[in-house]
Amino acid sequence: MSGLELIPLPREFYARECEVVARDLLGKVLVRNTSNSTKVARIVETEAYLGQHDLAAHSSKGRTPRTEVLFGPAGYVYMYLIYGIHNMLNITTAEPGAAVLIRAVEPVSGIDAKTSGPGLVSKALELDRNYYGLDLVTDERFFVASDDYQVPGIVSAKRIGVDYAGEWKDKFLRFYISGNRFVSATIAPAFKHLPP
């Protein structure tokens, strides 16, 4: 990584179609500033959840206190707990109810923990449900930035753990950097390579 200053991506980056944002987040870096350190990790795997019509999305059950942030502006954190232990980091996009799940990251600096899986991402970056609703554009504690990294290739595959979602379980809405060893799962029933 070069000596470029890392600054938050603008709101316009997130205020686009969820699937586009999910792909474009690949290669970007998550920056987590604490009182005594800065942790930086490169996003290598994402999943798109397209909104209320997507039966795998939390918003498909309607607007609730839990999902409220999904129906607000783009570029905010939607954090939820799964299995009572894993915090899952999502980023809102343009469509009401839509968000991108960050499935895996590659440590760049300040991180020694495992990061190949969405629960591990939040643990390594010290993120929990207190970050629910955080504005990634204006909050210096946590944001997404771009450096000079070039994504070598993108793979699209079916999302993981959404077998309950009818036809939506077969949608190619998981994206990861081709050949990256930090991706959580590279073997899938079907996948396709996309241009970077």
Secondary structure, 3 states (H helix, E strand, C coil): CCCCCCCCCCHHHHCCCHHHHHHHCCCCEEEEECCCCEEEEEEEEEEEECCCCCCCCHHHHCCCCCCHHHHCCCCEEEEEEECCCEEEEEEECCCCCCEEEEEEEEEEECCCCCCECHHHHHHHCCCCHHHCCCECCCCCCEEEECCCCCCCCEEEECCCCCCCCHHHHHCCCEEEECCCCCCCCCCCCCEEEECC
